[in-house]
């Protein structure tokens, strides 16, 4: 279980693309990672809605975000 959380945290600040359950392609920077009490892990792009790592498909890191 610790490995899954470590992997989830590594997505913070990354520019990613993925497919949602309704087959829409989403792109953006992961700004939040939430660990729920039931063991699920979710993330959000900016201030948008949250997505479960289990429910998305083809999650790919497109690049890093570097703040100046």
SULNORVEN-V805859 format. One record per residue. N is the residue number from 1. PHI is phi in whole degrees, -180 to 180 (NA if undefined). PSI is psi in whole degrees, -180 to 180 (none if undefined). NEAR is the number of other ideal C-beta (glycine too) atoms within 10 Angstrom. Layout:
n=(N,N)
phi=(PHI,PHI)
psi=(PSI,PSI)
near=(NEAR,NEAR)
//
This chain:
n=(1,2,3,4,5,6,7,8,9,10,11,12,13,14,15,16,17,18,19,20,21,22,23,24,25,26,27,28,29,30,31,32,33,34,35,36,37,38,39,40,41,42,43,44,45,46,47,48,49,50,51,52,53,54,55,56,57,58,59,60,61,62,63,64,65,66,67,68)
phi=(NA,-63,-64,-64,-69,-62,-64,-62,-68,-68,-81,-58,78,-96,-86,-127,-134,-164,-106,-84,-61,-91,71,-86,-85,-115,-137,167,-100,-74,-108,-142,-128,-116,-106,-83,-64,-85,96,-81,-125,-125,-140,-131,-103,61,-102,-79,-73,-96,-124,-84,-59,-73,-87,-88,-124,55,-70,-131,-84,-91,-177,-105,-107,-117,-88,-92)
psi=(-36,-34,-40,-41,-39,-44,-41,-42,-26,-15,-15,131,7,144,120,164,149,167,135,176,-29,14,20,137,129,144,143,-177,128,117,-17,142,127,131,111,157,-22,3,-6,155,131,160,161,155,112,-132,18,-165,166,147,140,137,-29,-34,-19,157,154,43,120,139,121,-33,179,157,126,117,139,none)
near=(6,6,7,12,12,9,11,17,12,12,16,13,12,17,15,18,14,20,15,13,10,5,7,8,9,15,11,16,17,23,14,13,17,12,13,10,5,5,8,12,17,18,22,16,18,9,7,11,9,12,18,13,16,8,12,17,9,8,16,11,12,11,9,9,11,6,4,2)
//
